[in-house]
Amino acid sequence: MKISRLNAIEEYVLTNKTAGIDELCDVFQVSKNTIRRDLSELEARGRIAKVYGGVTAVIPEDVTPLPIRSGINSDGKEQIGALAASLVEDGDTIFLDSGSTTVCLLRHLSDRRNVTVVTHSLTAMNEAAKYDNLRLIALGGQFNTATSSFVGISALNSLTDLCISKAFMGATGVTVENGLSNTTFLEAEIKRSVVAHSNRVVLMADHSKLGHEAPISFCRLSNIVALVSDAPLSDKFSDFCRAHTVRVLTP
């Protein structure tokens, strides 16, 4: 009977993408302690992951693998990386998310001192490790192959005690109306937590992301301090940034 329940819970989560603890207790008529034990067993199967207050499916949807994303508009991303690096000061603790653009910033920090890099991106970890002048703090968690990053409750817990000077964030889509958005729940959850724990948020987004929207919003555009892109902004974005004192950096 337990195996049947575990299979049913797993199917329910995979179908609904996310589910809360209370919701699962109601659906399967078991206690919270039982659900928590069941979810721990199911997490070991690798198809779901525990998050704050419940669980989520970890099978990525419509996520282009990072190596492919990294090769798209590589020149533009390098421009963005160089511009964003100008915002990093000696002594900063910066966060880099798992986007294919944010990692480009690291190659332009060779003259900075006493900079600490916090990241859940394996790609960013490997890049940051090349530079003796950078200190690296790596967040743990469950590895997501599509995004080459560590996600889940362990990564979220690691952020709790960190003081981040500046968070450099990528996004799948950016609109004036709904801000920064992402495709997958687990990545958006990390991004949302980083925004909450950072003194300043910097958006690094090439022109293809602006004006497009992904399913999960994680930060309002008015909450960022700077927008770094590889081309001049449209009037709509320029007017918004001017009205909300968002600094704009473009070539």
Secondary structure, DSSP 8 states (H G I E B T S, - for coil): -HHHHHHHHHHHHHHHSEEEHHHHHHHHT--HHHHHHHHHHHHTTTSEEEETTEEEE-S-SS---HHHHHHTTHHHHHHHHHHHHTT--TT-EEEE-S-TTGGGGGGG-TT--SEEEEESBHHHHHHHTT-TTEEEEE--SEEETTTTEEESHHHHHHHTT--EEEEEE--SEEETTTEEEES-HHHHHHHHHHHHTEEEEEEE--GGGBTB--SEEEE-GGG-SEEE-SS---HHHHHHHHHTT-EEE--
